[in-house]
Every structure is written in C-alpha cells, then in structure tokens.
Amino acid sequence: MLATVVTVVYTHNLAIGVLVGVLLSGIFFAGKIAQLFKVSSAISKDGRVRTYTVEGQLFYGSVEDFMEAFDFKEALDRVVIDVSRAHIWDISSVQALDMAILKFRRDGAEVEIVGMNEATETIVDRLAIHDKPGAMDKLMAH
C-alpha cells in the first residue's frame, strides 16, 4: 500500500500507482507460495528404489528448489516421483519435471510419476516431452 501511495504522489497518476501495487502484490505472493514447497525422499531397504514425495505448489517460483531436491548422481534402478500432495501450475514446472525424469533415465533409472491430480495430469500430458520420441536428444542438446 505504501508503494502505491508513494507512486501516486510522485507521478500524480492513480493508474500507475495501482499497477505498481498489483505488481508488487503478485511478486510477494509468488515468493510466499514458493516457500510452501517441499520435496522429501525415502530409499527402499535394498537401496535400489528411491521415492521422492513432492508437496506444495510447483510453478516458476519453486522450480529451482524442485530440481535441487533430486540426487542425480545416485545410482538407482528405479525412481518414483509422488506428486499426490502437489500441484503443477505452469510450463516451467512441467519442463523441470521433464528434466528430472530425463536425467534419471539418462543414468539408467526407470522413472514413474504417481499421484497426479486431474489438472496436473492435463497440463503434463499437453506440455511434457519426457514420454515423446527424441526427448533424450533434446536433453543432450542443452
């Protein structure tokens, strides 16, 4: 609110003040929601399967934390990514999911995604490349 008042007083234009207020509100909201994101993991008793449990809202503000949660150097036979307590919102989060899946597959692990809600499944089906031909080539190009 203070930024809105200062902008209006400085510019003598209420529209610009409101725009500044809305933009700052969006930025603060994204930062707050990004902090409500967590990834935990558990390994099977035989050490061959790791399950990552994703909780919270996955969007452009939480993608970096999402990618840092995975250990791509660990030699695994199978990786399960459980998103039953998460929601995927945008293309950047779908790309992060793709990247994680393809990196695990590149190292020889079988990857399974479980627990997608209907909205998440729709956006992943529409935008993801991990299940399309040539996906690994696209990863290697980056």
C-alpha positions as CSV (number, residue, x, y, z in Angstrom):
1,M,0.0,0.0,0.0
2,L,2.9,2.3,0.8
3,A,4.4,1.8,-2.7
4,T,1.0,2.6,-4.3
5,V,0.7,5.9,-2.3
6,V,4.3,6.9,-3.0
7,T,3.8,6.2,-6.7
8,V,0.6,8.2,-6.9
9,V,2.0,11.1,-5.1
10,Y,5.2,11.1,-7.2
11,T,3.5,10.6,-10.6
12,H,0.1,12.2,-9.9
13,N,-1.4,9.2,-11.7
14,L,-3.6,6.7,-9.8
15,A,-3.4,4.1,-12.5
16,I,0.3,3.9,-12.3
17,G,0.1,3.6,-8.5
18,V,-2.4,0.8,-8.7
19,L,-0.3,-1.0,-11.3
20,V,2.8,-0.8,-9.0
21,G,0.7,-2.1,-6.1
22,V,-0.7,-5.0,-8.1
23,L,2.7,-6.0,-9.4
24,L,4.4,-5.9,-6.0
25,S,1.5,-7.9,-4.5
26,G,2.0,-10.6,-7.2
27,I,5.7,-10.7,-6.6
28,F,5.2,-11.1,-2.8
29,F,2.5,-13.7,-3.3
30,A,4.7,-15.8,-5.6
31,G,7.6,-15.6,-3.1
32,K,5.3,-16.6,-0.2
33,I,3.8,-19.6,-2.1
34,A,7.2,-20.8,-3.2
35,Q,8.3,-21.2,0.4
36,L,5.4,-23.6,0.9
37,F,7.1,-26.2,-1.2
38,K,9.0,-29.3,-0.1
39,V,10.4,-32.5,-1.5
40,S,11.3,-35.4,0.7
41,S,12.8,-38.8,-0.2
42,A,13.0,-42.3,1.1
43,I,15.1,-45.2,-0.2
44,S,14.0,-48.8,-0.3
45,K,15.6,-51.3,2.0
46,D,17.6,-52.8,-0.8
47,G,18.8,-49.4,-1.9
48,R,17.7,-49.7,-5.5
49,V,14.5,-47.6,-5.4
50,R,14.1,-44.0,-4.2
51,T,10.7,-42.4,-3.8
52,Y,10.6,-38.6,-3.9
53,T,7.4,-37.1,-2.4
54,V,6.6,-33.6,-3.7
55,E,4.4,-31.4,-1.5
56,G,3.0,-27.9,-2.4
57,Q,2.7,-25.8,-5.4
58,L,5.1,-26.3,-8.3
59,F,5.4,-23.2,-10.5
60,Y,8.1,-20.9,-11.8
61,G,8.9,-19.7,-8.3
62,S,9.6,-23.2,-6.9
63,V,11.3,-24.9,-9.9
64,E,14.8,-24.3,-8.6
65,D,14.1,-25.9,-5.2
66,F,12.4,-28.8,-7.0
67,M,15.5,-29.5,-9.1
68,E,17.9,-29.2,-6.2
69,A,15.9,-31.8,-4.2
70,F,17.0,-34.6,-6.6
71,D,20.2,-36.5,-6.3
72,F,21.0,-37.3,-10.0
73,K,24.4,-38.9,-9.1
74,E,22.9,-41.7,-7.0
75,A,22.9,-45.0,-8.9
76,L,19.3,-46.3,-8.8
77,D,17.3,-48.9,-10.6
78,R,14.0,-47.1,-10.2
79,V,12.8,-43.6,-9.1
80,V,9.2,-42.9,-8.1
81,I,8.1,-39.2,-8.1
82,D,5.0,-39.0,-6.0
83,V,3.1,-35.7,-6.7
84,S,-0.1,-36.7,-4.9
85,R,0.4,-33.8,-2.5
86,A,1.5,-31.3,-5.1
87,H,0.0,-29.3,-8.0
88,I,1.8,-28.4,-11.2
89,W,0.8,-25.0,-12.5
90,D,2.8,-23.8,-15.5
91,I,5.1,-24.8,-18.3
92,S,8.3,-24.1,-16.3
93,S,7.3,-26.7,-13.7
94,V,6.4,-29.2,-16.5
95,Q,9.9,-28.6,-18.0
96,A,11.5,-29.1,-14.6
97,L,9.6,-32.4,-14.2
98,D,10.7,-33.4,-17.8
99,M,14.3,-32.5,-17.0
100,A,14.3,-34.6,-13.8
101,I,12.8,-37.6,-15.5
102,L,15.2,-37.4,-18.4
103,K,18.2,-37.0,-16.2
104,F,17.3,-40.1,-14.2
105,R,16.6,-42.1,-17.4
106,R,19.9,-41.0,-18.9
107,D,21.7,-42.6,-15.9
108,G,19.7,-45.8,-16.4
109,A,16.9,-45.5,-13.8
110,E,13.3,-46.3,-14.6
111,V,11.1,-43.4,-13.6
112,E,7.5,-43.5,-12.5
113,I,5.3,-40.5,-11.7
114,V,2.4,-41.3,-9.3
115,G,-0.5,-39.4,-7.8
116,M,-1.2,-36.7,-10.4
117,N,-4.5,-34.9,-9.9
118,E,-6.7,-34.3,-12.9
119,A,-5.5,-30.7,-13.6
120,T,-1.8,-31.6,-13.2
121,E,-2.2,-34.6,-15.5
122,T,-3.8,-32.4,-18.1
123,I,-1.0,-29.9,-18.2
124,V,1.7,-32.6,-18.1
125,D,0.0,-34.6,-20.9
126,R,-0.2,-31.4,-23.0
127,L,3.2,-29.9,-22.4
128,A,5.7,-32.7,-21.3
129,I,8.2,-34.2,-23.6
130,H,9.6,-37.0,-21.4
131,D,7.3,-39.5,-23.0
132,K,7.8,-38.3,-26.6
133,P,10.2,-39.7,-29.1
134,G,13.5,-37.8,-29.2
135,A,13.1,-36.4,-25.7
136,M,16.6,-37.6,-24.7
137,D,18.1,-35.9,-27.7
138,K,16.6,-32.6,-26.6
139,L,18.0,-33.0,-23.1
140,M,21.5,-33.7,-24.5
141,A,21.3,-30.6,-26.7
142,H,21.1,-28.4,-23.6
